[in-house]
Amino acid sequence: MDVRATMDYTPYRVFTRQEWASLRDDTPMTLAASEVAALRSLHDRLDIREVEEIYLPLSRLLSLYVEATRRLFLAQRGFLHSEDSKVPYIIGVAGSPAVGKSTTARVMQALLTRWSPKPKVDLLTTDGFLFPTAVLQREGLMEKKGFPESYDLPALLSFLTDIKAGRRPVRAPVYSHITYDIVPNEWIEINRPDILIVEGLNVLQAGRLPSDGKAIPFVSDFFDFSVYIDAEEPVLREWYVRRFLSLRDTAFQDPRSYFKRYASLNDDEAIATAQSIWERINMVNLRENILPTRPRATLILKKAGDHVIETVSLRRL
């Protein structure tokens, strides 16, 4: 075997921003500037140009993937002589804290719902499957919130199993970013969408494979397509600190906020606090759990320091 050829091989085709933008072809722009602004997260950057050059080509690609999956489903149903109904097409969105996953997921949802014939597109974040704060405190996991072990994985897998089985409706817990906890007795109902977008830090995590070869389901096993939002670590750290400062002046001011103790910090104190949290928790989670899953994504969107996507990497078929 030619070792050098093996080292040079990549399963991705990498596109510059200009190359990717050209793939939009004649995909119509269906979002107004005001709608784009409403989809943007607090600290993120998103404008019409970003939607036109990055997300419209992505929506065109996804339309091809969804249609190809539909045709394959019909072919398999004919082969098996079954009466199975088509199940939702599931798209996973992964990446570091503060990288802009929520913005990407919302833009994708907004664009996909405007395809003809207007598919039903639902969006779910995996935050609702975090263990309640009381459980995390009891198990000594508060400093590991967002790590794989802080999620109720059996509940999340059960939810995705029900989605893929075509059950309706399927309920998911609700998470509050104000109280930093699961909201008791509150649920989101997912009722047989055509497309479901699942966004979360570790949704591409595989974990340790069993030595005996037994089947172990992973969250990503349920995905038909996956997107990883990428940026260099120093950039992510800067974004996290900037977001912390924004939240100090907004959400942390809410008397119900779990983080209200940070609302009165001055700039220097807030920056030091945010950097400490990043280094103790988020940087560790990124290095140990999130970044290693990047090569498992179907598509990687690489951001520069100004949140503008510079390159797009698409896994080869």
Helices and strands as residue ranges (DSSP letters): H 3-8, E 12-16, H 17-21, G 22-24, H 33-39, H 48-50, I 51-55, H 56-80, E 89-95, H 101-112, E 121-125, G 126-129, H 133-138, G 142-144, G 148-150, H 153-164, E 170-176, E 181-190, E 195-199, G 219-222, E 225-230, H 233-248, G 251-253, G 260-262, H 267-277, I 278-282, H 283-285, I 286-290, G 291-296, E 299-303, E 309-315
